[in-house]
Amino acid sequence: MTDQSAPLDMLGRARLTGVAAARTMLLSQIADLRPETETLPLDQCLDRVCASQVVAPEDLPPTDRSTMDGFAVVAADTFGASQSMPGYLDIDGEVLMGEAPEGKVARGSCCKIPTGGLLPEGADAVVMHEHTVPVDDRVVEIIKPVGSGANLIRKGDDIRRGAVAVDAGRLLRPQELGLLAGLGVIEVEVFTRPRVAIISTGDEIIDYRQQPPPGKFRDINGIVLSSLVRRCGALIKDYGIVSDDEASFFATVEEAVHETDLVLFSGGSSVGMRDLGEQAIKRIGNPGILVHGVSLKPGKPVIIGLCNKTPVFGLPGHPVSAMVCFDFFVKPAIEAISGTLPTSIITQPSVQARLQRNINSAAGRLDVVRVQLRLSDSELQALPILGKSGAISTLSEAHGYFLIDEESQGVSNDDLVEVYLYQ
Amino acid sequence: MTDQSAPLDMLGRARLTGVAAARTMLLSQIADLRPETETLPLDQCLDRVCASQVVAPEDLPPTDRSTMDGFAVVAADTFGASQSMPGYLDIDGEVLMGEAPEGKVARGSCCKIPTGGLLPEGADAVVMHEHTVPVDDRVVEIIKPVGSGANLIRKGDDIRRGAVAVDAGRLLRPQELGLLAGLGVIEVEVFTRPRVAIISTGDEIIDYRQQPPPGKFRDINGIVLSSLVRRCGALIKDYGIVSDDEASFFATVEEAVHETDLVLFSGGSSVGMRDLGEQAIKRIGNPGILVHGVSLKPGKPVIIGLCNKTPVFGLPGHPVSAMVCFDFFVKPAIEAISGTLPTSIITQPSVQARLQRNINSAAGRLDVVRVQLRLSDSELQALPILGKSGAISTLSEAHGYFLIDEESQGVSNDDLVEVYLYQ
């Protein structure tokens, strides 16, 4: 190893950082970064992150409403009513949908009411249509008693004026938008979406839309990383393909650090290119390199830095390694600088499956093993995809991956493994 | 019940359809609907559905490449090499990144090569840099043997010319776009995104941006359903709020059936409104109503129809019921008409949690119980959110839901339940 920056172990090899330690170091360094905010109309806020707490400006519902088709009553008038001994109530008018009720319900009388209708004054419950028998236009039999508040949603039952409707840091899902619409909140202050720089490096890389001459290869990481970033809800600034030439590479990274909120460069899996990436982050500094090399397979050569409050990632050139590093380090960083509150609930879908062969692993290293799943006699089986290091097709074939953690030296045929699904 | 359309049971009540039966009936009716296709540049294809099989137009990689920094060798020259008995090879040039190798590797010689470099003629393996010791500029010590093919990715190893790169019906994820970019596929035929009509009904409903007079309420379902549809990757055509008036409601539904691929109307939870929705679907017909009422709580009053090959859904007015019906019926229908191949792998994230109270359920009915999750002594606990029927705030508070199936009459405190997470 020619790496002079990382601490060396007794054999003179650069020491690798553990995955959890690397992630913690990164996230603690960027924990206080907060994006700008912007105020948007509610219907443009889907999947954006709320930037300041929204308090309910009014009660929801604003008045007591019926949750059934039936009759608004004074509950006490129905006590003791049954099929054999019905109560009789005078029908005193009807609540119409979309209109305020007229008059009030007196003892011994009731008022026809539809689902969603406003409860008239005097009434304190609704008897369902199914628990009544019509006598004539003016009288109805009540065959089941109701308690006060039955079949009603009370003013403020959904949310009370002054209560927190949506907290800062919450993702605005369909249900949060519905709640805010119900409260008449028509615009929301949200965090701006992070801008992420994508830089593909290497003199051997050309745009995938071009025909490569011998020795050159189409850029794969550019479109893969852009797509992964888009799926995180961030915006892309594409710097295209940059030469290995020190001056142009350094200039591009520096420009990207100034212009965006997070920088990804990839392509440098050769030692020379890794040195160049490291030098660029060191030169911009403030503070510079956080992690250089993690005990992760694939993904070992990742470089993680922070330059002037902008996280900078040097990802391996192999698309498979780059995607693993994205999932483990870049995605959590994008989420952190998006203003999202950390949640303790795991939302990455996983399934248990029975492994179909032995796999060895080095102790102290986290292994990410891609698998295909197949259903056999109602049991899921996991078939590891091995032996094609760096092949992008394996990512497309894989249903997901499982982990062999640092403490383990391998897993055995027939073990149950937790497979995290690619979506 | 005043419903005259559904078959009646012995007590004269309309019979409800089971959830699985309703979904099967719906999906079998629309199984042969296929959307139009369009051809898009690759970088606009993220999360679109591939409409026609893409076959690899060339080998990937197009030539043998090194996967390590090191020396291209004739593998046989390294046999028996060790730290104590190294082999010596003449360094005969260097493969440069991005360039075709010059000359060929003869027995007894080798060629410096970077990761990703093209294997020169004559060589059949690469010795890693770490397993060599430099002697001088012209000679290198090999301290570990390699087999033929070591540290190489062979021409076509990733994918062979003529092999299927992406099948029709596959979602184009970041990894599929990467594979296609690597193959030089610069545009893809994808299915057009379904257009979904959103109609909110009811004279009591007004646009959420307006201040409601007494008796009127802000439309919640419009924005919730639009957002859920957007998250399915479909396009929205918003028909706004339509009056309960028969003529205008029928006209709007008919227009929507002609103009879009799937129609959602909501708001009709009163019996009168449900009748109106049913009549609209019947009048357009061909064939008309598929399901009216399912044994699902919440969500019972859902109406599912098919009119001139357009699925039409009448969703309950309560946002909670509407969202449950969306998840169970509308989402699978949108996926079906999007051209996505059905997959056997469950991708809805779920966690196991310990229930914190008893809940009763009627046999023969599927209950959807929303819960909050909390972590207690490293165990997830599920706290049911009960008692606020129709409250949109409960959807925002809930982390997810669990199911009480048709065979069960309830679940008990301390039972383990599978909680499907809202994302």
Interface residues (C-beta under 8 A of the other chain):
Chain A: M1 L42 D43 L46 D47 L60 P61 P62 T63 T67 D69 L96 M97 G98 E99 A100 P101 P114 T115 G116 L118 H129 E130 I153 D157 D158 I159 A165 V166 R173 P174 Q175 E176 L177 G178 L179 A181 G182 L183 G184 I186 G202 D203 E204 I205 Y208 R209 Q211 P212 P213 P214 G215 K216 F217 R218 D219 I220 N221 G222 I223 V224 L225 S226 S227 L228 R230 R231 D244 S269 S270 V271 G272 G317 H318 P319 M323 S344 I345 I346 T347 Q348 P349 S350 V351 L373 L375 K388 S389 G390 A391 I392 S393 T394 L395 S396 H399 L421 Y422 Q423
Chain B: M1 L42 D43 L46 D47 L60 P61 P62 T63 T67 D69 L96 M97 G98 E99 A100 P101 P114 T115 G116 G117 L118 H129 E130 I153 D157 D158 I159 A165 V166 R173 P174 Q175 E176 L177 G178 L179 A181 G182 L183 G184 I186 G202 D203 E204 I205 Y208 R209 Q211 P212 P213 P214 G215 K216 F217 R218 D219 I220 N221 G222 I223 V224 L225 S226 S227 L228 R230 R231 D244 S269 S270 V271 G272 G317 P319 M323 S344 I345 I346 T347 Q348 P349 S350 V351 L373 L375 K388 S389 G390 A391 I392 S393 L395 S396 H399 L421 Y422 Q423
